[in-house]
């Protein structure tokens, strides 16, 4: 990957400095004397499944970061990715400790597994993977954390997610700064293909989720609306880094 202009490098250096200053401990900064507090309207199995998917997502993103480190030269961008890899590993460990109190980690959902596998093998090489993980996956983690916090008012999980969300917001910021510059070097056709790939990946995962999770028509409507809002959120984030649909995609709308 090429080096960044001075202004971009300076912004990334400040972000890396903030990341170093914001490091926290999985043991010392969380009150593990607390136990999970689950409301009556959800089962332990449902919560275990939902939090397990967050754990699996963090683990996959840590792997992606380690892969990128072998391709990035010395500099602020590499520092940011190295710190993100450490963050994601810590997040996975924290979720694991929480899940241990619910009976252990549940298997990865098949829809999530397919989406993460596809995200790691996108067009434009490492840039495609960075778009998928740092823009869409990290953005989705923040959305899921907000939704879980609304329906699962567990003080221990709230403390965990507050710390993790702070890191995830920084990862999203890194993706926005780095990718805005890096993607500008691609041709318009290449950027349009990358956008189309991300959209197809999201739609495939969404339709699979709807088919698997929502036999009840009312639940299906709620879930479809939630997924639709998710794509609108991610589409706006893609636009901010310079990814928009090409003319053919616009005509299909």
LINQUI-V719565 format. One record per residue. N is the residue number from 1. SS is DSSP state (A for helix, B for strand, O for the rest). PSI is psi in degrees with one decimal (* if undefined). OMEGA is omega in degrees with one decimal (none if undefined). Layout:
[[N	SS	PSI	OMEGA] [N	SS	PSI	OMEGA]]
This chain:
[[1	O	144.2	-175.5] [2	O	162.3	178.7] [3	O	159.2	-177.6] [4	O	156.9	170.3] [5	O	162.4	-173.5] [6	A	-44.2	-177.6] [7	A	-43.5	178.8] [8	A	-43.6	179.6] [9	A	-39.0	179.3] [10	A	-39.9	177.9] [11	A	-39.9	178.3] [12	A	-35.8	178.1] [13	A	-40.7	177.0] [14	A	-38.4	178.8] [15	A	-41.4	178.1] [16	A	-39.7	178.1] [17	A	-41.1	176.9] [18	A	-37.0	179.2] [19	A	-42.2	178.6] [20	A	-42.7	-179.1] [21	A	-25.1	-175.8] [22	O	9.5	179.3] [23	O	142.0	-179.4] [24	O	166.3	-173.9] [25	O	134.2	177.9] [26	O	-20.0	-179.3] [27	O	-44.8	-172.4] [28	O	-21.6	-174.8] [29	O	6.4	177.3] [30	O	135.9	-178.3] [31	O	86.4	-177.9] [32	O	2.2	172.3] [33	O	-22.2	177.2] [34	O	155.5	172.9] [35	O	156.3	175.2] [36	O	135.2	179.0] [37	O	106.4	-173.5] [38	O	133.0	176.6] [39	O	162.5	-174.0] [40	O	-20.7	-172.6] [41	O	-0.3	174.3] [42	O	151.3	178.2] [43	O	160.1	177.1] [44	A	-37.6	-179.7] [45	A	-38.6	179.3] [46	A	-44.4	179.7] [47	A	-42.4	179.5] [48	A	-42.2	179.7] [49	A	-47.0	-176.2] [50	A	-47.7	-178.4] [51	A	-31.1	177.5] [52	A	-35.8	179.7] [53	A	-35.9	174.0] [54	A	-43.0	177.9] [55	A	-47.4	-178.8] [56	A	-38.2	177.9] [57	A	-40.9	178.3] [58	A	-40.8	-179.8] [59	A	-42.8	179.4] [60	A	-39.2	180.0] [61	A	-35.8	175.4] [62	A	-40.2	177.3] [63	A	-41.9	178.8] [64	A	-42.5	179.4] [65	A	-42.5	179.7] [66	A	-36.1	176.3] [67	A	-42.7	-178.9] [68	A	-33.1	-177.6] [69	A	-30.1	-179.8] [70	O	-11.6	-176.3] [71	O	-11.8	-178.6] [72	O	134.0	174.8] [73	O	177.3	178.7] [74	O	145.8	178.6] [75	O	-178.2	-174.2] [76	A	-35.4	179.5] [77	A	-42.6	178.7] [78	A	-39.0	177.6] [79	A	-43.2	-179.7] [80	A	-42.6	-178.7] [81	A	-38.7	177.7] [82	A	-42.1	178.0] [83	A	-36.4	176.8] [84	A	-40.3	178.0] [85	A	-42.1	178.1] [86	A	-40.2	178.0] [87	A	-49.1	-175.4] [88	A	-39.4	178.1] [89	A	-39.4	178.2] [90	A	-41.1	178.1] [91	A	-45.6	180.0] [92	A	-40.5	179.4] [93	A	-40.9	-179.6] [94	A	-45.4	177.7] [95	A	-36.2	178.1] [96	A	-42.8	-179.7] [97	A	-38.3	176.8] [98	A	-43.4	-178.3] [99	A	-29.8	176.9] [100	A	-29.6	-179.2] [101	O	-6.9	177.9] [102	O	3.8	179.0] [103	O	5.8	176.8] [104	O	175.2	-176.3] [105	O	129.1	175.6] [106	O	156.9	179.6] [107	O	155.7	176.9] [108	O	135.8	175.9] [109	O	139.8	-178.2] [110	A	-37.4	178.3] [111	A	-43.5	179.2] [112	A	-42.2	-179.6] [113	A	-44.1	179.8] [114	A	-42.2	-179.1] [115	A	-43.6	-179.1] [116	A	-37.6	177.5] [117	A	-44.0	178.2] [118	A	-38.3	-178.7] [119	A	-30.5	-178.2] [120	O	-10.6	-174.5] [121	O	42.5	-176.5] [122	O	176.0	175.8] [123	O	166.4	179.3] [124	O	22.4	174.5] [125	O	-130.0	-176.7] [126	A	-29.5	178.4] [127	A	-40.6	178.1] [128	A	-43.4	178.3] [129	A	-39.0	179.2] [130	A	-40.3	176.9] [131	A	-48.2	-177.2] [132	A	-45.0	-174.5] [133	A	-50.0	-173.0] [134	A	-23.0	178.9] [135	A	-54.1	-173.2] [136	A	-54.6	-176.6] [137	A	-47.5	-179.3] [138	A	-38.9	175.8] [139	A	-36.4	179.7] [140	A	-35.4	176.4] [141	A	-44.5	179.2] [142	A	-40.6	178.0] [143	A	-45.0	-179.4] [144	A	-38.9	178.7] [145	A	-40.2	178.0] [146	A	-42.5	-179.5] [147	A	-43.9	179.4] [148	A	-41.1	179.5] [149	A	-34.1	-179.4] [150	A	-39.9	-174.1] [151	A	-7.7	-178.6] [152	O	80.9	-175.9] [153	O	65.0	179.0] [154	O	119.1	-178.2] [155	A	-39.1	179.8] [156	A	-46.4	180.0] [157	A	-35.0	177.5] [158	A	-42.6	178.2] [159	A	-43.1	178.9] [160	A	-51.1	-175.2] [161	A	-29.7	177.5] [162	A	-42.9	178.6] [163	A	-42.8	-179.0] [164	A	-41.2	-178.4] [165	A	-35.8	178.1] [166	A	-42.2	177.4] [167	A	-44.9	-176.3] [168	A	-38.1	177.8] [169	A	-36.8	178.1] [170	A	-37.1	178.0] [171	A	-40.8	177.3] [172	A	-40.7	178.5] [173	A	-40.8	177.4] [174	A	-47.1	179.5] [175	A	-41.6	-179.0] [176	A	-45.0	-178.2] [177	A	-51.2	-175.1] [178	A	-46.8	-173.7] [179	A	-32.3	177.5] [180	A	-41.7	179.5] [181	A	-46.5	-174.2] [182	A	-40.0	-177.0] [183	A	-22.2	179.2] [184	O	-21.3	-179.1] [185	O	-11.8	179.1] [186	O	155.3	176.6] [187	O	158.3	176.6] [188	A	-40.2	179.4] [189	A	-40.3	179.6] [190	A	-40.9	177.7] [191	A	-39.7	178.8] [192	A	-40.2	178.1] [193	A	-37.8	178.6] [194	A	-43.5	176.0] [195	A	-47.7	-178.5] [196	A	-37.9	179.3] [197	A	-45.3	179.6] [198	A	-42.9	-179.7] [199	A	-43.6	179.3] [200	A	-39.9	178.6] [201	A	-44.8	179.6] [202	A	-44.8	-177.7] [203	A	-40.6	178.6] [204	A	-46.0	178.9] [205	A	-38.5	-178.3] [206	A	-47.4	-179.3] [207	A	-37.4	177.9] [208	A	-39.6	177.9] [209	A	-44.1	179.1] [210	A	-44.2	-177.8] [211	A	-34.0	-174.5] [212	A	-33.4	-167.5] [213	A	-11.6	-166.0] [214	O	73.0	174.6] [215	O	-30.7	178.1] [216	O	125.0	-176.9] [217	A	-39.5	-179.3] [218	A	-44.2	177.9] [219	A	-38.3	179.9] [220	A	-41.5	179.5] [221	A	-43.6	179.7] [222	A	-44.9	-178.6] [223	A	-40.8	178.6] [224	A	-39.4	178.4] [225	A	-42.2	179.2] [226	A	-42.7	179.3] [227	A	-38.1	177.9] [228	A	-41.7	176.4] [229	A	-34.8	178.3] [230	A	-45.8	-179.9] [231	A	-39.8	178.0] [232	A	-40.5	178.2] [233	A	-46.7	-177.4] [234	A	-35.4	179.2] [235	A	-40.1	177.4] [236	A	-39.2	178.7] [237	A	-38.8	178.0] [238	A	-40.1	179.7] [239	A	-37.1	-179.2] [240	A	-25.7	179.1] [241	O	6.2	173.9] [242	O	15.4	178.9] [243	O	117.7	178.3] [244	O	161.2	179.6] [245	O	147.7	176.1] [246	O	175.6	-178.3] [247	A	-38.9	-179.6] [248	A	-41.4	179.6] [249	A	-37.6	179.3] [250	A	-38.6	-179.6] [251	A	-28.4	-178.8] [252	A	-17.5	-178.0] [253	O	*	none]]
